[in-house]
């Protein structure tokens, strides 16, 4: 029998356009797998020459799913360029906006993208293995999901004027305070939303408990991990220092966000437009790391809200305090963060400064720093915005390392491991290929962000013979 | 035409027989013709004597009339909460198909096709969700307008701009015909 290649294109229920090629050997077994991202990357270049303060609006156009993350990372980079330290109330309001996005993004991922596999099964008929199948199986759960997403989106709208591409964070702070009515209305629904998040955690944990053998072996591999932490090592999503933990659980590095270039480098492969970041001191490929919910919970020592911290303690027991390696645990970590985001909203709204009108710092001098780095934890992982300007504030260099880009190597590795474990070229089934997609979906990638793509977004698995002939392709 | 629609609407509301209609325009204002629905919505609002939407407004804040209209970047699941209050929904969007009429007006029936992109919800999907989750089945129509230019700017191409008023005419005729029973 000839060796063959499988292409999964597009990979579904992720954000963006990607492609997986599975190369089979002459016995029909998986030899090698590649996760390709074929989108065009060009945003960094066409921003050059623009005034730096436009970037909070320009960069969030990269994506309609995570505009808030780009908006906030950009604002922080602009703070640096303009030498401005936002007042405390402005930081609280930015974080509140961020938590609104976490609630809608994590909620949508679990109920809309992950749940079809978890609730209906990897081998369920693809015609029903989707959100519509979830609605049919459990309409009450689906309504809860819609409600949770609506809640997160409304927080963004209340602060930023609209749900997609808000206008809120500006260099030095934010452009409008929170009013009492909006604060009270957000608070009024909070308990209901925490209840929905608890239901999601319960579903996730039940599924993990019932499938522990699979969960522990599915796309499980050692790596380093990255995430923001506060000064006490607690989980941080808006601010803090970057911590990198090695595969053994040792802190490999902890550094200020504006020092990132001394620690992070990017590797290029010929078969993908998406670069492969890695920790400089460990080199390529030993320095590859994972970001996002699993990365953040692995590097953190604690979580600063009670319910999430209780779940966090259970999470840490999974591998006896060492980093949790299984990709499917991303779902559990994501749900813990969902609880945290809701609890954090309560903390922020209870803060006496949250209604303050002291929301913006103004420059005392026209002299710019000429450089600024802004880092936030986007729902999908660590997001870097780095701008350099001339003396007039026109951008001379833009560097964006996006959450999904940080997980590029991990998605490539995860899809390869799952292909080897489940794909048999002699008896190919849709469920086998769905597992390869599911490995990528654990990371909730946003490929349009990662490549800063313009234009179409579709993602594809291809089966290729030893002689290079394409034998099969899944393109939904 | 607009005076006739307003007068008839007042009459039908008075008689209590007017269906509530929501006109939903969606698209990306930053991508030229992709934002054509914004211009259609505002042309309709102008004819109906309603407040024009600024680029920062969606119209969601001013719902409650017999004929409401909104403009969004994309269709989203939480729109279902809004749609439960309406008997008729008219979707307005841009299209790129050479083999479809430049102004393509057609009924929308519920349908669910698994999305290639998770955040992509189509009018048939939205109506299907609505039926499944809320047991509501408003009449659906799609007004789809041919776009020619999807570059990064906020102007309509000449050919697409010429389709704005005909699209509004169609929507108004739809409003009249559905209430003239």
Interface residues (C-beta under 8 A of the other chain):
Chain A: X10 X12 X13 X14 X15 X16 X61 X64 X65 X108 X112 X113 X126 X127 X129 X130 X132 X135 X136 X139 X142 X143 X145 X146 X147 X149 X150 X153 X161 X162 X163 X164 X165 X167 X454 X457 X458 X459 X476
Chain B: X30 X56 X58 X72 X73 X74 X76 X77 X78 X80 X81 X112 X114 X115 X116 X117 X118 X119 X125 X128 X129 X132 X133 X152
